[in-house]
Amino acid sequence: MAEKQIPYFCNVSIEQVDDGKVYLNNGERLPYSFLLVLPPYKGKECILSSKDFEHENGILPVHETLQSVQWENIYVVGDANNIKGTKTGRAAELQGELAVENIVKQMHHEPLRSFQHETLYFMELGKEGAMFIMNKPSKQGTLTCTTSGIMPHMMKRAFESYYLLKFS
Ligand SMILES: Cc1cc2nc3c(=O)[nH]c(=O)nc-3n(C[C@H](O)[C@H](O)[C@H](O)COP(=O)(O)OP(=O)(O)OC[C@H]3O[C@@H](n4cnc5c(N)ncnc54)[C@H](O)[C@@H]3O)c2cc1C
């Protein structure tokens, strides 16, 4: 950010926006000519409007087994649950598989498995190539790997071509 002369403000929130100014809760006023604001994360309307759900801003609390804290026969996967970690399509997919596995285990009165975070990202970094981040839990520990530069960018391009080829 500093390299690109981009000022940033941590641990503040927006109090008000008017025509040409953003008001932060630390008293700062920022002039703007173009503004992009991402709203705080919240759950779906069907959860917010359901009286019987205990939720945090529409996000449902779950155990590590993905069972709802409120009802053990209900599993919550993906963005809708409050499991710690990044909300990604990959996490939603892995959680979907685990929920199915645990439902079957629960029906057979077998011990349930906890969700383990696995992260694999390729993130474009503008002119500086891309970043590759991997956190993969295994029996030996968590394999962590982070690298940036042109190589991850090439890997992302290769993955994109492979992915599109699979659909053609
Ligand atoms: C801009 C953006 C970029 C992203 N980029 C990436 C990325 O590069 N890689 C990645 O892994 N993740 C990415 N994500 C995150 C990823 O999209 C989500 O984490 C993932 O889609 C969550 O899946 P989900 O099935 O939990 O929820 P969703 O994909 O949100 O699915 C919920 C579904 O429920 C439906 N629904 C809502 N209300 C009802 C109702 N009352 N009845 C029936 N259906 C209903 C919705 O229409 C929707 O189809 C990105 C997200 C955003 C917003």
The ligand as an SDF file (V2000), in Angstrom:
LIG
                    3D

 53 58  0  0  0  0  0  0  0  0999 V2000
  -17.0490  -11.1250   -5.3150 C   0  0  0  0  0  0  0  0  0  0  0  0
  -16.7320  -12.4800   -4.7110 C   0  0  0  0  0  0  0  0  0  0  0  0
  -15.6280  -13.1800   -5.1770 C   0  0  0  0  0  0  0  0  0  0  0  0
  -15.3250  -14.4380   -4.6540 C   0  0  0  0  0  0  0  0  0  0  0  0
  -14.2410  -15.1200   -5.1400 N   0  0  0  0  0  0  0  0  0  0  0  0
  -13.9970  -16.3580   -4.7020 C   0  0  0  0  0  0  0  0  0  0  0  0
  -12.9250  -17.1330   -5.2550 C   0  0  0  0  0  0  0  0  0  0  0  0
  -12.1920  -16.6910   -6.1300 O   0  0  0  0  0  0  0  0  0  0  0  0
  -12.7250  -18.3750   -4.7670 N   0  0  0  0  0  0  0  0  0  0  0  0
  -13.5260  -18.9140   -3.7940 C   0  0  0  0  0  0  0  0  0  0  0  0
  -13.3100  -20.0800   -3.4090 O   0  0  0  0  0  0  0  0  0  0  0  0
  -14.5300  -18.2240   -3.2560 N   0  0  0  0  0  0  0  0  0  0  0  0
  -14.8020  -16.9600   -3.6740 C   0  0  0  0  0  0  0  0  0  0  0  0
  -15.8340  -16.2480   -3.1330 N   0  0  0  0  0  0  0  0  0  0  0  0
  -16.5860  -16.8060   -2.0250 C   0  0  0  0  0  0  0  0  0  0  0  0
  -17.5900  -17.8440   -2.5130 C   0  0  0  0  0  0  0  0  0  0  0  0
  -18.3590  -17.3140   -3.5780 O   0  0  0  0  0  0  0  0  0  0  0  0
  -18.5260  -18.2300   -1.3630 C   0  0  0  0  0  0  0  0  0  0  0  0
  -17.7550  -18.5170   -0.1980 O   0  0  0  0  0  0  0  0  0  0  0  0
  -19.3360  -19.4600   -1.7250 C   0  0  0  0  0  0  0  0  0  0  0  0
  -20.1290  -19.1710   -2.8560 O   0  0  0  0  0  0  0  0  0  0  0  0
  -20.2350  -19.8710   -0.5670 C   0  0  0  0  0  0  0  0  0  0  0  0
  -21.0400  -20.9330   -0.9820 O   0  0  0  0  0  0  0  0  0  0  0  0
  -22.4050  -21.2400   -0.2440 P   0  0  0  0  0  0  0  0  0  0  0  0
  -22.9770  -22.4130   -0.9550 O   0  0  0  0  0  0  0  0  0  0  0  0
  -22.1900  -21.3200    1.2140 O   0  0  0  0  0  0  0  0  0  0  0  0
  -23.3260  -19.9500   -0.4520 O   0  0  0  0  0  0  0  0  0  0  0  0
  -23.8540  -19.3130   -1.7890 P   0  0  0  0  0  0  0  0  0  0  0  0
  -22.9430  -19.6060   -2.9420 O   0  0  0  0  0  0  0  0  0  0  0  0
  -24.1460  -17.8810   -1.4580 O   0  0  0  0  0  0  0  0  0  0  0  0
  -25.1870  -20.1200   -2.0590 O   0  0  0  0  0  0  0  0  0  0  0  0
  -26.3660  -19.8750   -1.3160 C   0  0  0  0  0  0  0  0  0  0  0  0
  -27.5300  -20.1550   -2.2370 C   0  0  0  0  0  0  0  0  0  0  0  0
  -28.7480  -20.1060   -1.4810 O   0  0  0  0  0  0  0  0  0  0  0  0
  -29.7220  -19.4730   -2.2890 C   0  0  0  0  0  0  0  0  0  0  0  0
  -30.7820  -18.9860   -1.3980 N   0  0  0  0  0  0  0  0  0  0  0  0
  -30.8140  -17.8490   -0.6520 C   0  0  0  0  0  0  0  0  0  0  0  0
  -31.9720  -17.7560    0.0180 N   0  0  0  0  0  0  0  0  0  0  0  0
  -32.6800  -18.8630   -0.2970 C   0  0  0  0  0  0  0  0  0  0  0  0
  -33.9670  -19.3460    0.0830 C   0  0  0  0  0  0  0  0  0  0  0  0
  -34.7560  -18.6690    0.9090 N   0  0  0  0  0  0  0  0  0  0  0  0
  -34.3890  -20.5220   -0.4460 N   0  0  0  0  0  0  0  0  0  0  0  0
  -33.5970  -21.2280   -1.3010 C   0  0  0  0  0  0  0  0  0  0  0  0
  -32.3810  -20.8100   -1.6900 N   0  0  0  0  0  0  0  0  0  0  0  0
  -31.9340  -19.6480   -1.1980 C   0  0  0  0  0  0  0  0  0  0  0  0
  -28.9620  -18.3790   -3.0190 C   0  0  0  0  0  0  0  0  0  0  0  0
  -29.6720  -17.9750   -4.1660 O   0  0  0  0  0  0  0  0  0  0  0  0
  -27.6710  -19.1040   -3.3580 C   0  0  0  0  0  0  0  0  0  0  0  0
  -27.7290  -19.7690   -4.5820 O   0  0  0  0  0  0  0  0  0  0  0  0
  -16.1530  -14.9870   -3.6470 C   0  0  0  0  0  0  0  0  0  0  0  0
  -17.2700  -14.2820   -3.1960 C   0  0  0  0  0  0  0  0  0  0  0  0
  -17.5600  -13.0380   -3.7150 C   0  0  0  0  0  0  0  0  0  0  0  0
  -18.7850  -12.2840   -3.2340 C   0  0  0  0  0  0  0  0  0  0  0  0
  1  2  1  0
  2  3  1  0
  2 52  2  0
  3  4  2  0
  4  5  1  0
  4 50  1  0
  5  6  2  0
  6  7  1  0
  6 13  1  0
  7  8  2  0
  7  9  1  0
  9 10  1  0
 10 11  2  0
 10 12  1  0
 12 13  2  0
 13 14  1  0
 14 15  1  0
 14 50  1  0
 15 16  1  0
 16 17  1  0
 16 18  1  0
 18 19  1  0
 18 20  1  0
 20 21  1  0
 20 22  1  0
 22 23  1  0
 23 24  1  0
 24 25  2  0
 24 26  1  0
 24 27  1  0
 27 28  1  0
 28 29  2  0
 28 30  1  0
 28 31  1  0
 31 32  1  0
 32 33  1  0
 33 34  1  0
 33 48  1  0
 34 35  1  0
 35 36  1  0
 35 46  1  0
 36 37  1  0
 36 45  1  0
 37 38  2  0
 38 39  1  0
 39 40  1  0
 39 45  2  0
 40 41  1  0
 40 42  2  0
 42 43  1  0
 43 44  2  0
 44 45  1  0
 46 47  1  0
 46 48  1  0
 48 49  1  0
 50 51  2  0
 51 52  1  0
 52 53  1  0
M  END
$$$$
